[in-house]
């Protein structure tokens, strides 16, 4: 068994987490201590949009804790957090030191030094050129493990020791055929991540209350200190308050979007109930339209 060097990846990951959480606390304090102005939606957006990023970075950093490469005479197993990649020994064609690879590939998506995880693509690394990264070191300290399916990029702490252990296990011979296997958390395989219509409906449902919040924030400085916040059926105001009370409308819209998005995601997992998921996401946008009409009437 060999483990990658985790120190740099963990240090950067948890440093970024601390900085982002501290920044969110600062933005919340600014929101609470300054009057409503055109910057108010900016502080809200920075907090809201940072939360998924914080969750993602925390997940990647925690996955480093038990990252390791296990070699047996039958298979190589990559353990990375909740992910298990089982590569049959008989399917491994070549092991190439990263410094011998002319291409300079990198994983797609979000990664940082010391935590190179994800998919990539490069020529000159053997066939196929699809890469699966499970590494913590730069290319000069990586190994490219080529199979018929893809090339795995790993970074054992001691490459020479890893190669010696690999060769020793391979010479023992395969005693039990083991198929390729990729064990990942269920959410990795959700079709939701690849559903364009779902992304559009969820995105529109989120954008509408956020834009409404911006519109209210821009309008508030020019409003009197007290305005009607609710009207009777006859059109008479029955509740008067400060203009900041208008923010209840985008707040309601945001809560509706959150509930419908989560409920729709659960339904989307079950193929037979996906039409209901689309209706929920569409319903979020319709609710936002009604809130917009209410806001225009109050303003």
C-alpha positions in Angstrom: 0.0 0.0 0.0 1.2 3.5 -0.8 -0.2 6.9 0.2 0.2 10.2 -1.7 1.7 13.2 0.1 -1.4 15.0 1.5 0.1 17.9 3.4 0.0 20.5 0.7 -3.5 19.6 -0.5 -4.9 19.6 3.1 -3.2 22.8 4.0 -4.5 24.7 1.0 -8.0 23.2 1.2 -8.6 24.0 4.8 -7.0 27.4 4.5 -9.4 28.3 1.7 -12.3 27.0 3.8 -11.3 29.1 6.8 -10.9 32.2 4.6 -14.3 31.7 2.9 -16.2 31.0 6.1 -14.6 34.1 7.6 -15.5 36.2 4.6 -19.2 35.0 4.8 -19.3 36.0 8.5 -17.9 39.5 7.4 -20.4 39.8 4.7 -23.2 38.9 7.1 -22.0 41.6 9.6 -21.9 44.2 6.8 -25.5 43.3 5.9 -26.6 43.7 9.4 -24.9 46.9 10.2 -25.3 49.0 7.0 -28.4 50.5 5.5 -30.0 48.9 2.4 -28.3 50.1 -0.8 -27.3 48.9 -4.2 -24.5 46.8 -2.6 -26.9 44.8 -0.4 -27.6 42.2 -3.2 -23.9 41.8 -3.7 -23.3 40.8 -0.1 -26.2 38.4 -0.2 -25.0 36.9 -3.5 -21.4 36.4 -2.2 -22.8 34.5 0.8 -25.3 32.4 -1.1 -23.0 31.4 -4.0 -20.1 30.7 -1.7 -22.0 28.0 0.1 -21.9 25.3 -2.6 -18.2 26.1 -3.2 -17.5 25.6 0.6 -19.3 22.2 0.5 -17.3 21.1 -2.6 -13.9 22.2 -1.2 -14.7 20.5 2.2 -15.7 17.3 0.4 -12.5 17.3 -1.7 -10.3 18.1 1.3 -11.9 15.4 3.5 -11.4 12.9 0.7 -7.6 13.4 1.0 -7.5 11.9 4.5 -7.8 8.3 3.4 -6.3 8.6 -0.1 -4.1 5.6 -0.9 -3.2 3.1 -3.6 -3.4 -0.6 -2.8 -1.6 -3.2 -4.9 -2.3 -6.9 -4.9 -1.4 -9.6 -7.4 -4.9 -9.4 -8.8 -5.6 -5.6 -8.9 -4.6 -2.1 -8.1 -7.2 -0.2 -6.0 -7.3 3.5 -5.8 -9.0 4.7 -2.6 -10.0 8.4 -2.5 -12.4 9.4 0.1 -15.7 7.6 -0.7 -14.4 6.6 -4.2 -13.0 3.2 -5.0 -11.4 2.4 -8.4 -10.6 -1.2 -8.9 -8.2 -1.8 -11.8 -7.5 -5.5 -12.7 -3.8 -6.2 -12.8 -4.2 -7.9 -16.2 -5.7 -4.8 -17.7 -2.7 -2.5 -16.8 -0.6 -2.1 -19.9 2.1 0.4 -18.9 3.3 2.6 -16.0 4.9 5.8 -17.2 6.7 8.3 -15.0 5.2 11.7 -15.4 8.5 13.4 -16.3 8.7 11.1 -19.4 5.3 12.4 -20.7 5.7 15.2 -23.2 2.2 16.5 -22.8 1.3 18.7 -19.9 -2.3 17.7 -19.1 -4.3 18.9 -16.1 -7.7 17.8 -14.7 -10.7 19.7 -15.8 -12.9 21.6 -13.3 -11.9 22.9 -9.9 -8.6 21.6 -8.4 -5.8 23.1 -6.5 -2.1 22.2 -5.9 -1.9 19.1 -3.7 -5.4 17.9 -4.8 -5.6 17.0 -8.5 -8.8 15.1 -8.9 -11.0 14.8 -11.9 -11.1 14.0 -15.6 -8.6 15.2 -18.2 -7.4 14.5 -21.7 -4.0 14.5 -23.4 -2.1 13.0 -26.3 1.2 11.3 -25.8 0.3 9.3 -22.7 -0.5 6.0 -24.3 -4.0 4.8 -25.3 -6.5 5.9 -24.5 -5.9 9.6 -23.9 -8.8 10.0 -21.4 -7.2 10.6 -18.0 -8.6 10.0 -14.5 -6.7 12.0 -11.9 -6.1 10.8 -8.3 -2.9 12.7 -7.5 -1.5 15.3 -5.1 1.9 16.0 -6.7 2.9 17.8 -9.9 3.5 15.9 -13.1 7.2 15.2 -12.3 6.1 13.1 -9.4 3.2 11.4 -11.0 2.7 7.9 -12.6 0.5 7.4 -15.6 -1.2 4.0 -15.3 -2.5 3.1 -18.8 -5.3 0.6 -19.3 -7.5 -0.2 -22.3 -10.3 1.9 -20.8 -8.4 5.0 -19.6 -5.1 6.3 -18.1 -5.1 6.8 -14.3 -2.8 9.5 -13.0 -1.5 8.8 -9.5 1.3 10.2 -7.2 2.6 7.6 -4.7 4.8 9.2 -2.0 7.7 7.0 -3.0 7.5 6.2 -6.7 10.5 3.8 -6.8 9.1 1.8 -3.9 5.6 1.7 -5.5 7.1 0.4 -8.8 9.1 -2.3 -7.0 5.9 -3.3 -5.1 3.9 -3.3 -8.3 6.4 -5.5 -10.1 6.7 -7.9 -7.2 2.9 -8.4 -7.1 2.7 -8.8 -10.9 5.3 -11.5 -10.9 3.3 -13.5 -8.5 0.6 -14.0 -11.2 -3.1 -13.5 -11.2 -5.0 -15.9 -9.0 -8.5 -14.5 -9.4 -9.9 -12.6 -12.3 -11.3 -9.3 -11.1 -13.5 -7.0 -13.3 -13.1 -3.2 -13.5 -15.2 -1.6 -10.9 -15.8 2.0 -9.9 -17.6 2.5 -6.5 -18.7 6.1 -6.0 -21.4 7.9 -3.9 -24.8 7.6 -5.6 -25.0 11.4 -6.3 -22.0 11.1 -8.7 -24.2 9.2 -11.1 -27.3 11.4 -11.0 -28.6 12.3 -14.4 -29.5 15.6 -12.9 -25.9 16.9 -13.5 -26.3 16.3 -17.2 -29.9 17.4 -17.7 -29.9 20.7 -19.6 -33.6 21.4 -19.1 -33.3 20.9 -15.4 -30.4 23.3 -15.2 -32.3 26.0 -17.2 -35.5 25.7 -15.0 -33.5 25.7 -11.7 -31.3 28.6 -12.9 -34.3 30.7 -14.0 -36.1 30.0 -10.7 -33.0 31.2 -8.8 -32.3 34.3 -11.0 -35.8 35.8 -10.7 -35.9 36.4 -6.9 -32.2 37.5 -7.0 -32.9 40.1 -9.7 -36.1 41.1 -7.8 -33.9 41.7 -4.7 -31.6 43.9 -6.8 -34.5 45.9 -8.2 -35.9 46.5 -4.7 -32.5 47.5 -3.3 -32.0 50.1 -6.1 -35.5 51.5 -5.5 -35.4 51.7 -1.7 -33.2 54.8 -1.3 -35.7 56.9 -3.3 -38.7 55.7 -1.3 -40.2 57.5 1.8 -39.6 56.1 5.3 -43.0 54.4 5.4 -44.8 52.8 2.5 -47.8 50.5 2.0 -46.7 46.9 2.3 -50.1 45.2 1.8 -53.4 46.0 0.2 -57.0 44.8 0.8 -59.1 43.3 -2.0 -60.6 46.8 -2.5 -57.1 48.2 -3.1 -56.7 50.0 0.2 -53.4 49.7 2.2 -53.9 47.8 5.4 -50.2 47.5 6.4 -47.7 50.3 6.5 -44.0 49.8 7.2 -40.4 50.6 6.3 -39.4 49.9 2.7 -37.0 47.1 3.8 -40.2 45.1 4.4 -40.3 44.6 0.6 -37.5 42.2 0.9 -40.0 39.6 2.2 -41.0 39.1 -1.5 -37.6 37.8 -2.8 -37.1 36.0 0.5 -40.4 34.1 -0.1 -39.3 33.5 -3.7 -35.9 32.1 -2.5 -37.5 29.7 -0.1 -40.0 28.5 -2.7 -37.1 27.9 -5.1 -35.1 26.0 -2.5 -37.9 23.7 -1.5 -39.0 23.1 -5.1 -35.4 22.5 -6.2 -34.7 20.0 -3.5 -38.0 18.2 -3.9 -37.6 18.2 -7.7 -34.1 16.7 -7.4 -35.5 13.8 -5.3 -38.2 13.2 -7.9 -35.7 13.5 -10.8 -33.7 10.5 -9.4 -36.8 8.3 -10.1 -37.2 8.3 -13.8 -40.9 7.7 -13.7 -41.5 10.9 -11.6 -39.3 13.2 -13.6 -42.3 15.1 -15.2 -43.3 16.0 -11.6 -39.8 17.4 -11.0 -40.0 19.6 -14.1 -43.4 20.9 -13.0 -42.0 21.8 -9.6 -39.1 23.7 -11.1 -41.5 25.4 -13.5 -43.8 26.2 -10.6 -40.9 28.0 -8.9 -40.6 30.4 -11.8 -44.4 31.0 -11.9 -44.3 31.9 -8.2 -41.5 34.3 -8.9 -43.6 36.0 -11.6 -46.5 36.5 -9.2 -44.0 38.0 -6.6 -42.7 40.3 -9.3 -46.2 41.5 -10.0 -46.8 42.1 -6.3 -43.5 44.0 -6.0 -44.3 46.3 -8.9 -47.7 47.0 -7.4 -46.2 47.9 -4.1 -43.4 50.0 -5.6 
